[in-house]
Amino acid sequence: MLSLGPVLFPARVRDAEDALRPLVREHLGDREEAWAVLARRLDTYDGTAPELIRRAGARRRGRVEPPPHHSAFR
């Protein structure tokens, strides 16, 4: 679903990039393992993009956050 964002809302792409950039830097950075978790979950995660980024980063730091109500983590 996230991949449809630029197609459906092309005028908002820059806003989305600006909003997500700090989260990506903080939670994923240059850690390949965190990016791998993000890539695996991207197509099936039914939460928000910020939630997914935070969870992908947390899993690879050794802390696993409690699962939210999203089906991808049940």
N, C-alpha and C positions, 0 to 999 in steps of 0.2 A: 504494500500500500504506500509506503514511503516513497517509492520510486515514481509514483504518479504525481507527487507534489509539484515538480517543475512543469509538468504537462498541464495540470489543472489550474495552477496558480503561478504562472511565470513571473508576474510582477512581484511576488512575495519571496522569490528565491533568495535574493540578497538579504532580506530581513531574517529568513530562516538560518542562513549561513552565519550571520552576525550573532544570532542568539545561541547557536549550537557551538560555535568555535571555542568559547571559553570552557564549555563542558568537555569537549573533545580533548583539549589541551590538558585539563586537570585530571580527567578520569582515564583517558587512553594514552595520551602522550605518544611516546615512541615505542611503547611496549607491544611487541608483535602478538603476544598471547592475548592481550585484551582486545586487540583488533580482530583476532581470530574468533573470539567469543562473539563479538559484535556481528561479524559476517555470518556466523552460523545461525544467529537468532533473528537477523534482519527480516527475513521473509515470513517468519511465523509469529513474531512478537506482536501482541495486540494492544500494547500500552503506548505511551507517548515516546517520542524520540529521546527526550531528556532522560526518562526512566531507563530506557534501554542502554544508553551510554553510561549512566551511573552504574547499572548492574553489571555491564560487561567489564568495567574497570574494577569494580569491587570483587568480582570473582577471581580475578588474577592477582589481587593484592593479598589473597589469603583470607579475606573476610567475605563470607557469603551472607548477603542481606536476607532477611526473612522473605519468603516468596510473597509477592503481591497476589492480588486476585486474578492475575492474568493466566490464561490457560497454558501459555508457553512454558511456565515454570512450575506446573503442577506435577 
